[in-house]
Amino acid sequence: MEPLTVLSVCTGNICRSPLSEYLLRNALDGEHFRIASAGTHAVIHGSVPDQQVKIAQELGLYGIVEHKPHQVTADDIRDADVILTATLRHRRRVVRTVPLAANRTFTMQEFAHLIPHVSETELMELLSMRDRPMRAASLAVHHMRGIVPQPAGEDSYDIADPYGENAKAYRRSAEQLVEAHSTIIEFLKKVEGYAVKLDAARSLPPKEAEAILLSARLRSNTAPTLGRAISIGREPVRTPGRHSFSLPDTDGTKNNQRRISTPRSADAPRATRGKHRRYAK
């Protein structure tokens, strides 16, 4: 089965998109995903700022210190199955470069906002109809555009740029990004699970394949709507009706909760803690 290529894009490729890249690398299976990042104005020969390195290491992402900025190219965009940008401005830049990429280019916040509205029934249908089933991830989310209202606020789909700002700005930006990626990772793992089953079914005798497909379809018809959960680097912290994400404060104080208001239904699936594997860039 051909892997899903995910490209994260910001401006300099030294703050937001590297954190996105290494979060995805750390959580997703390298056999089924190819992860990269780039910048619209990459700081060539630059490095990830110390504040961002510190936050990444708190999340267990030690490989980020080796990150080398890369200028996004038209080939990068054409080769990517899902493109996650830090802001709407970056999304417009990507689409202007390769207009055909519009259906698979989203801001990080936008992708996370649309995911909970994707029905598993539709996801299963898209997976079973495609030669490259993993690409159903972007198509299913794209179908929610124009149906799901955008959150209030002109910059509601943007991850704040912390570059040149103080430590608190870096943490606010990281909290936005990690919250979005917890939803994205959960969804991509779900797509991977279905795609692997469908791929295996194609090599089985007809009766066995039919049983696998029927089981998957029954599950998709009875499963709850995809929900959000924080499962990166630590045990999830849950509060009634909303999720919390906690990082040590800039003064080193622990257990300082920064609340991120993310409504969830009572029957939303619980977060699972799988083995995170790191792959070299």
N, C-alpha and C positions, 0 to 999 in steps of 0.2 A: 504494500500500500504506500502510495506516494505521500511524503510528509506535508504538513501545512506550514507554509512560510509566513512568519509574522515579522513585520518591520515596524519599529517604533521611531518616530520622527519628532525632533524639537528644533531649536535654532542652532545652538553651537555643538550639540551632541556631546555635552560634558556634564549636564545636570539631570534633566528630566528623562530624556530618552535612554541614557545608560541605566538609570535606576529601573525603568520599565523593562529593558532588555534582560537585566540580571535577575529581576523578580521572576520573569517568565522562564528563563533558563533554569533557575533553581527549582521551579515547581513542576515543569513539564518534562515529559519523556523525550529525550533527544532522538529516539528512533522515529517518532511520529511528528516532531516539530523541529523547524529550523528557525532560529531566533536571531535577529540582527537589529541594529539601530543606526541612525544617520541624522545629519543636521542639514537644514536648509542653508545655513551659513556656518558650516563646521569650523571649529577652532582647530585647524590642522596643527599638529605638534603640541596641542594643549593637553590638559589632563583634568580629571574630575576634581573639583574643589574639595578641600579637606572637610568642609562641613557636610558635603554630600557623601563622602567616603565614610565619615563617622556614622551617619544615619544608615547607610547600606550595611556596614559591618554589624550594627545593632540588630539588623535583620538577617544576619548570617551570610551576607553577600560579599565575601572577602575578595572574590575575583575582580571586583569592579576597579580595583587599584591598577589593574593592567589594561584598562580600556583605552583604546586609541580612537580619537574622533574620526568620523568618516563623512565626507560630503555626499549627500543623497544624489543619485543619478537616475536618469530615465529608466535604465536597465534595472536598478534596484526596485523601482516602483512597478515595472512590468512583471518582475519575477515574484513579487509578493502576493500572497493570497489574502492576507489581512494587513491593512496599514493603520496603525494607531498613532495619531498625532497629539501633541500636547495641547494645541489650541485650534480654533476654527481658522485662524490665519494660516497655520501650517497645513491644514487640510486643503484650503484653497490653493496654496502653492503646489501641493502634490498633484491636485486635479488639473491645474493649469499645465503642468509639465506633461502629464499623461491623462488626457480626458477620459479614456476608457477605464481608468482606475476609480472613477467616482463611486461605483457600487460597492467597492471593497475598501474604501477609505473613510475612517471615522475618527473623531477625537476620542481619546481614552474615556473621558467622562460620558460622551454620547454612547459609545459601545456598551458601557456598563449600565447606562440608563435604559437602553432598549432591551437588553438581554432578558430581564424578568418577564417581559411581555411575549417572548417567543414560546409558543406552545410546543410541547414535546411531540405531539402528533405531527405537526408541520415539519419539525426538525427531522423526524424519522422518514417522512415522505421525501424530503430533499436529499437525505443521505442515500436512500435506496434508488433514487433516480439518476445519480451522478456517477460518471466513471472515476472521478476523484472525490470520494465522499467527504473528505475533510473540508473541502471548499464550501460545503453546506453551512459552515460556521458563519461566514461573512454574508452569504445570501439570505439566510434565515433572519439575521439581524437587520439587514438592509430592508427586508420586507416590512419592518415595523416603522420605517420612516414615513411620515405623513399620517400615521395612525396614532402613534403615541405622542402626546403633547410635549413640547420642550419645556424643561423647568424654567421658572421665572428668572429673569436676569440676563443681561446681554452677554455676560461672560460665564454663564452657568455651565457651559461645556468645556471651559478652559482650565488647565492646570496652571496655577500661578508660577511665574518665572522667578526663581530665587536668586539668580546670578547677581553678584555684587551686593546682595542684601545681607542682613544680619542672620544669626542662627535661628531666630524664631521664624523668619521668612522661609528658611530651608525646611523647617519642620512642618510648617503649614502646607507647603507645596508637597512634601513627602506624604503627609496624611491624606491629602486629596488623591494622590497617585496610588498609594497603597490600597485605599478604600475601593477605588475603581478596579484595580487589578485583582482584588480578592474575588470580585464577581466575574471578571473576565477569565481567570484561571479556573474557577469552578465550572464555567460554561464550556471552556475548551476541553477540559477533562471529560466532561459528559459527552461531547461530540466525539472525542477520541474513543471512548468506551463503546459507543454505538457503532462507529466506523470499523473498529477492530472486529466486532461480532459479525457485521455484514460482510466484511472481507473474508473472514474465515468460512462463512456459510457458502460462499461461491465455489469453494473447493470440495465441498461435501456432497454426498449423494443427495438427490432431490428431497427425499423424505426428511433427512436430518437437517438439511438447509431450511426447509419449510418450517420445521419445529423451532429453529433458532429465530427466524424472522418473525414467526407468530408470537414467540415469547417476548421479543423486543417491542413489537407493536402493542401487545397487551400491556406491557409495562408503561409505554408512552401514553396510552389512553387513561391509565389510572394514576399516573404520577402527578404530584402537585406542580404548580408553576415554578419555573426556575427561580430560586431565591438568592439572596446575598448572604455571604458569611465571610468573616475574617479568619484566615487560616494560614497566614504567612509568618513563619518564624516563632510562633508562640501559640499557647492554648487560647482559643477565642474567649473574649470577655463579653458577656451578654447582659443587656438590661432590657426591661419590658418595652417592647415596641421599637427598639432601636439597637444598633450595634455600636460598640466602642472600640477604638484603636488606641493603644497606649505605647508611647515611647518615653524614655527618660527625658526629663526637661533639660534645658541647656545648662543648668547648674548641677546636673548629675542626680537630681532627686528622682527616686523611682516611684512608680504607682501614681504618677500624675496623669489622671484620665482626661483625654481630650475627646469630648463627645462628638460623634459624627452622626447627625440625624438621618437615618436611613430606614424608612418604614419597611416593615416586613410582616407578612401574614403569619398567623398563629401556627399554620401547618407548613411553614417554610422548612426545607430540609436542613438538618444539622450539618455543620461543617465537619469534614473528615480530615484526619491528619495522615497523609501518606508519606512515603519516603521521598524527600526532596533530593534530586540528583543534580549535580552541577556539571555542565559540559563546557569544554574549552571553546572560546570564540573562534 
